């Protein structure tokens, strides 16, 4: 069976990173910890362990979309202005799926 040349691993990561940013934006303080993201991502058919989620959070931090603080076995992410600008489609962060146009 052909995979049609589609890089599903990359697409899955890009989608997860967008879901993380959207989940943070929904919070009053723009902050969530990784164990909460473990519960949110499966709603979007992304079932991965905490290590994988931490890797996506680290990716977002390196691109200044979030700030991270380690707290025991979890990481706490806070959405930055840059991350919010991506969600508003003002900028595009490489490796993060673009949000849909409003009304789509």
N, C-alpha and C positions, 0 to 999 in steps of 0.2 A: 504494500500500500504506500503510495507516494504522500509526502507531506507538503507537496505543492511548493516547496522551497520556502515555506514560512518558518521563521524562527520563533517557535512557540515559547521557548524559555525566555527570550527577550521580551516578547509581548506580555507574558505573564508578569514579569518583573515591572515593566512600565505601567501596567494596569494596577498592580498592587501599590506602587508608589503614589499613583493618583488617588486611589482609595484612601490611603493613609492621610494625604493632604486634605482630602474632603472631610474625613472623619475629624481631623483636628479643627478644621474650620467650623464644624458644627458645635464645637464646645465653647461655652461662654468665655473661658480663659485660653482657648486655642491649644489646650494641652491634654495629652493622653499618655498612658504608659503601655508598654508592649504587651502585657497580658490582656489588656482590653482590646488591643488590635488583633490578638489571637482569636477573639470572639467575633470581631467585626468582619475580618477578611473572608471567613467561610460563607458569609452571606452573599459574597460575590464569586463563589466557587473557587476560592483561593485557600487551600488547606495546606499550610506549611507550619513547621515548628518555629519556636521562638528564635533560634539561631538565624534562620532564614529571614525572619521579620527584622531582626536586629541588623542584618546585612543591608536590607532595604532602607532602614532608618539611617544607617551610617552613610549610605549613598546620598540620601536627601540632605544630610548634614554637610557633606563635602561640597554640595552645590548650593549651600546656604538657604535651603528651603525650610529647614527646621533647625532648632538648637536641641542638643541632647544632654541629658544628665543621667548618669548611671546611679541606680538605687538598688543595691543588692543584685538580684538576678534579673531585674527589669531595667529598661531604659525609658526615660520620660522624655517625650518629644513635645516641643512647642513650635507652632507655626510662626514663621518669620514673615516680614513684609514681602520678601521675595517669593516665598511659597504662596502667599495670598495673591500676589500679582500673577502667578502662573494660573491659579484657579480662575482669576478674572479675565484670563486670556490677554493680558497686557504684555506678557513675555512668555517665552517657551524655554523650559528647562530640559536640556538634553537628557534622555533616558526616562522621562516621565510622560506618560500618555497625556495628550492635550485634552482638556475638558470639552464636552460638547458645546456647540453654540447655544446660547440661551434660546429656549423654545423648541429645541430638538428633542 
